[in-house]
Amino acid sequence: MGLGQPDGRRRLPAVDTILGQSLLADALRDRGRVAVRAAVRAVLDQLRLEWREGSAVDASPEGVARRALTVLDRERRNLRPVINATGILLHTGLGRAPLAAEAIEAIREVAAGYCNLELDLADGGRGRRASSVAGLLGELTGAEAATVVNNNAGATVLALRALAAGREVIVSRGQLVEIGGSFRLPEIFEVSGARLREVGTTNRTRLSDYRLAIGPETAAILRVHPSNYRIVGFSETPELAELVQLAHAHGLWAIDDIGSGALGPGCPPGEHDEPTAAAGIADGADLVLFSGDKLLGGPQCGIMVGRREAIGRIEVDPLMRALRVDKLTLAALEATLRLARDPSLAAGRIPLWSMIAAPAREVHARAESLAEVLRSELGLAARPIPSEAYVGGGSLPVRAIASSAVAVSRPFPVRGRVESEAAFAEALRLGDPPVVARIAEGDVVLDLRSVGRDEEPRLLDAIRAVCQDMGGPATARRDGRGASSAEGPAGTDLRSGGRKARA
Ligand SMILES: *Cc1c(COP(=O)(O)O)cnc(C)c1O
């Protein structure tokens, strides 16, 4: 058996010979031939390299098989859980809202088999896809009717198309927002086929501006929540109720895109500044649009509540078919809405609500004890510091939530070497599980308001691994994917800590 000679003449064993090794039998059964063969090829490539460099290597079929097993062990899914220590609770680059255990269980139940997605169990006939949530949404917001699509951007396009294609929709210039880099209202209009009629100025739009813009082409008035910015100081916009009154006096639709989607007062607890779906309905809007994965803390979706006639027109639009949600989304949404019926219960069950509601002293105590462990066990220069968390996701841009973080200062040990704060943050991001932290004034900062209590042991393990692992380069680098993962999926620059709240 061969400690191979780097003489270039010796041949490496054939792939099929290696695949025939009994060592690989379990892996072939559990992981499949394609994955195992790819791992074997990767090892053979590596061996050729090592040979060329003159190292003595174990090129026996058994030796190659053993190495292939470690490659398979290390292989991870591309999309995997990450610990969010940015302090931004709804981080689009990190997948927004974590789901409640009840929502996860609901997904599990319908995912494994069939369900009555479009079957009316009572009469055996065809049912409406959204019927499982429409009643709950009506109860929670006061709306006559409701439906759900893939996300709120889709809901906006669909609403404009179904209610105003080929006609004009009046919007205040102060509300022509761009949210999260790709939701730009003028472009949404273009896709919908409705025409945007801008009125007023960036900081002031009066009711009379809307009134003067109404003509034979007008179909609707749209109010858009500016979500990720605020105009403070000399500014003015009419109340929703005034816009609704004006719209209805002229036979127009009144549409309210509230974006973040607080359901009603106290949902989530402590949120009083955000517009709510219930208030939009109470003010008479024909349609209120919001995201399922922002303040509601549910799955990604676009929720539409309002008058039966408006929802009916939306549901028969062909675009509805392209934007419809699947059984997994509906299962998670229904479970989340059931929790939201009792806000005090939901505050402990919907993770986003718990993170918003956690008392500052509790977060501080967690930061203190984590810093203590990092100091005493790992010798890190770690201390608890006051921090500011944000809901993010286009919600509550101005108001910070008092939080606490662990700040780690120089020296930063990364696998036995002293490195910069950027290298330490990178090693955390490439670790297992990946940890996304902030960098601030030379420190690596871990905000604990966005870290679940149950995630703390894994957070600690990940930091331990970075400090103690004396092995080679980070795992994610070995397959060449590590470097590119620095850029978040939505282009969020996580290297700077992802501090920018993305909608
Ligand atoms: C976030 C947001 C959207 C887009 O919602 P998605 O669910 O991300 O598609 C649209 N409008 C407003 C006002 C928002 O805040």
The ligand as an SDF file (V2000), in Angstrom:
LIG
                    3D

 15 15  0  0  0  0  0  0  0  0999 V2000
  -40.9500   46.5260    2.8550 C   0  0  0  0  0  0  0  0  0  0  0  0
  -41.9540   47.3140    2.0930 C   0  0  0  0  0  0  0  0  0  0  0  0
  -42.4220   46.8670    0.8550 C   0  0  0  0  0  0  0  0  0  0  0  0
  -41.9030   45.6150    0.2260 C   0  0  0  0  0  0  0  0  0  0  0  0
  -42.3430   44.5140    0.9370 O   0  0  0  0  0  0  0  0  0  0  0  0
  -41.7280   43.0590    0.6670 P   0  0  0  0  0  0  0  0  0  0  0  0
  -42.5590   42.1670    1.5160 O   0  0  0  0  0  0  0  0  0  0  0  0
  -40.2950   43.1560    1.0780 O   0  0  0  0  0  0  0  0  0  0  0  0
  -41.8710   42.7740   -0.7790 O   0  0  0  0  0  0  0  0  0  0  0  0
  -43.3590   47.6150    0.1930 C   0  0  0  0  0  0  0  0  0  0  0  0
  -43.8330   48.7730    0.7160 N   0  0  0  0  0  0  0  0  0  0  0  0
  -43.4070   49.2400    1.9160 C   0  0  0  0  0  0  0  0  0  0  0  0
  -43.9660   50.5330    2.4210 C   0  0  0  0  0  0  0  0  0  0  0  0
  -42.4570   48.5270    2.6450 C   0  0  0  0  0  0  0  0  0  0  0  0
  -42.0160   48.9780    3.8260 O   0  0  0  0  0  0  0  0  0  0  0  0
  1  2  1  0
  2  3  1  0
  2 14  2  0
  3  4  1  0
  3 10  2  0
  4  5  1  0
  5  6  1  0
  6  7  2  0
  6  8  1  0
  6  9  1  0
 10 11  1  0
 11 12  2  0
 12 13  1  0
 12 14  1  0
 14 15  1  0
M  END
$$$$
